[in-house]
């Protein structure tokens, strides 16, 4: 009975290493031997935890939202009482968006969208970001989460994150300009009717 718990804990321990490896190497260049080396385990251990490299990659994609959500949860616990959660997250992202480079993993996944499992993982990940953002916009505005304007604004903020990642990766904006982009455009999307 304890075995699935140990297996889940080991997966949890290794998935962040896998995510960073895939972000650096991409899906096709990342061999299971290299993934195992970075995880400091034998390849057989990885295959006991996941059926194959594709499943490791899917777990890494799912980790992207989980890591962001965990950081935001900590941030919101420390936020001043009465402060808008949406504004806190926006300010945090203006300073920290993309600093771990996991957006590269997502971009790699987009090139693998012909694979139905990878495509489904990306849809779930983007859907999770959208739902999270929509919930905080709705609370900030004092309206229903299902409000069409909220749903549009949430997708626009998700898109803002993608643009910020592209500008970081391609060196199109300085860190300061990128922070201003996220903060200013994010604020407009947060407060406008959508």
Residue, then its C-alpha position, 0 to 999 in steps of 0.5 A: x500500500x505504501x508503494x504508490x506513495x513512495x513512487x509519487x514522492x519520487x516522481x515529485x522529487x524528479x519532475x523539476x529536474x526533468x522540467x529544467x532539462x527539457x527546457x534546456x535541451x528540448x524534447x528531441x535532444x533530451x535522451x533518457x540517459x541524459x535525463x537520468x544523469x541529471x536526476x542522479x538516478x539510473x535510467x531504469x528508475x525513470x522507467x519505473x516512474x514513467x513508461x517513456x520519455x514522452x510521459x516524462x515530458x508530459x509530467x514536466x509540462x504539468x509541472x510548469x503550472x504546479x510550480x507557478x501556482x506554488x510560488x503564487x500561493x506562498x506570495x499570497x500568504x505573505x501579501x498584506x491583508x486586503x491587497x488584491x491577489x490579482x495585483x500582487x501576482x501581477x507585480x510579482x510576475x513583472x519582476x520574476x516572469x520567466x526567470x526559471x526558463x520553463x517557458x522554453x519547455x512550453x515552447x518546445x512542447x508547442x513544436x510537438x503538438x502533433x503528439x496527442x498526449x503532449x497537446x493535451x498536456x499543453x491544453x491542460x496547462x494553459x487551461x489551468x493558467x487561464x482558470x487561475x487568472x480568470x478567478x483572480x480577475x473576477x475577484x478583483x472586479x467583483x464579478x462572476x468568474x464566468x463573465x465573458x469579459x473576465x474570460x477574455x481578459x484572462x486569455x489576454x493576460x496569459x498571452x501577455x505572459x507568452x509575449x514576455x517570454x518571447x521578448x526575454x528569450x530573443x532579447x527584444x526588451x530589457x528586464x526593466x522594459x519587460x517588467x513595465x510591459x507586464x505591469x502596465x498592460x496587465x493592469x489595463x487588462x485587470x481593470x478594463x471591461x475586457 
